[in-house]
Amino acid sequence: MKLFLLTLSLFIYLIGNSQTDKTRILTEFRHTQEIVESGKFRIDIHIATPLNGMNIAVDSAWIAIDGEKACGYLPYYSSGYSFPKLGAKGINFDNMPFNKSLKIKGRNDKKSLKYSFGIVGKNDIYRIQMDIQYDGRCYIYITSNNHSPISYVGDIIKSDRSD
């Protein structure tokens, strides 16, 4: 009898805890969705993954969206199809994005945001696709006309800029 009550108590605890996790995940997703829909956010990049698949820790890499403007600096580690003679400094852009798209993927507590846009950089045109998870973790995939694809991992934060 004691074993039955112990098992029943554990089962009830696990079901209750599961509901709490689902509520937390949905709350975090709504918060992340509000940040993205505001159009003013920044993504701080922590990891770059070139085409060869090796993860590289990075610092000082970012993407910022501020209304109708997007800018960013991302280091570039893959080989490209055409580089300037002096070598590439990374992926730089500061321009108006085009073909912006925001979609919600998944159901219930497995939702994520798919945010994508194209942008003209200094020497290239980039297609940036972001998979933004409920907790603000971002998986970023970049393709371009002149370089091999590369991906990054970072975290989204609300932009503090007011200008």
N, C-alpha and C positions, 0 to 999 in steps of 0.2 A: 504494500500500500504506500509506504514511504517513497519507494522508487517511482511509483506511478505519479504521486504528487510532485516529486522533484522533476520528473520528465515533463509534466504538464506545466509547471512553473517556468522551466527553461524554454519550452515552446512558446508560451505567451510572451516571455521577455524578448525572444528573438523576433517574433512578429511585430511587437511594438517598436523595437529598435529599427526594424526594417522600414516601417512607416516614417519614423523620425528621419532616417537617412534620405528617403524619397522626398520628404518635405524640404530638407536642407538643400538637396540637389536642385529642386525646382525653384527655390528661393534664390540660390546662387545663379541659376540660369537666367531668371528674370532680371537680376541685377546686371549680369553681363550683357543681356539683350538691350537693356536701357542704355548702357554705355555705348554700344555699337550704334544703336539707332539715333543717339544724340549727334553723331557725326563728328565728335571731338574726343579723340582718344589717341593713345600712344601704345606701341608695342615695343617692349624692351626684349631684345633678342639675347639668348643665352647659348644656343648651340647652332652650329652650321653643319649641314650634311651635304658635302659635294657628291657628284655622281658616283665616285668610287666607294661611297657608303661609309666612310670613316667619320665619326662625329668629332667636331672640333669645338672646344669651348671658346666663346667670343665675348668680348666686352665692348662697350661703346657702339653697339649696333642697334638700330632702332628704325621704326616706321611711325610717322605721325600723320593722322588724318585730322584736319581742322576745317570743317565745313566743306567747301568746294575745292580745297587744296590738299595735296598729299606730298609729303617729303620724306626722305629717309636716306640712311647710309647703311649698307650691308657689305661686309667684306666678302670677297669672291675668291674661291679656292680652286675651282675647276679649270680645266683647259677650255679655251674658247675657240671659236671658229675664226675670229679676226680680232686681234688686239692692237691698240696703238703701239708704235715702235718703242715707246718709253715704258710700256707695261701698264697693266690695269691697276687702279687704286681701289676698285670695288664697285658696287652698284650704288650710284647716286642719282637721285631724282628730286625735283622740286617743281611741281607742275600741277595742272588741273587733270584729275583722272577722267577717263572716259569708259563707257560701257560698265558702269558700276552695277553690282548686283548683290542683293542680300536675301538669303533664303534660310528657312528653318528646316533642318533635316532631322529625321528620327521621330520617335513617339515617346510619350510619357516622360520618364526620367532619363531617357537616352537621347535627349535632344542636343543638337549642336547648331551653330550658325555657320553658314557658308557665305563668305564675303569675298568678292572678287572685283578687280578693276584692271584696266590697262593704263599705262602712263608712259609718257615720252621722257626719257632721261637725257643726259648730256650727249651720249654717243649711241644710244640704243632705244628700242621700244620694249617695255617689259609688260608681261602679263602676270599679275600677282593674285594668287588664290589663297585664301585663309580658311582654315577649319578651326573655328573658335569653340572650345569646349565650355561646358557649364561653369567651370571654376575659373575661367579666364585664360586657360592655357591655349596658346595659338600654335598651330602647325601651318607654316607658310611655304608655299611652293611657287618658285619664280622661273618662268621661261622667258626667253628673249630671242631676238632675231640673230644676234651675233655671239651668244655664249651658250654653253651647255646648261641644262637645268640644274637648279640647286634648291635645297630646302633648308628651313630654319625652324627653330622652336623658341618660343618666347612667351611672355605674359602680357596681357592687356591691362592698361590702367586708364582711368579717366583723366583727360587732359585738364591741367590747371590753367591753361592760357585763357585770357579773357579779351584778347585783342582781335 
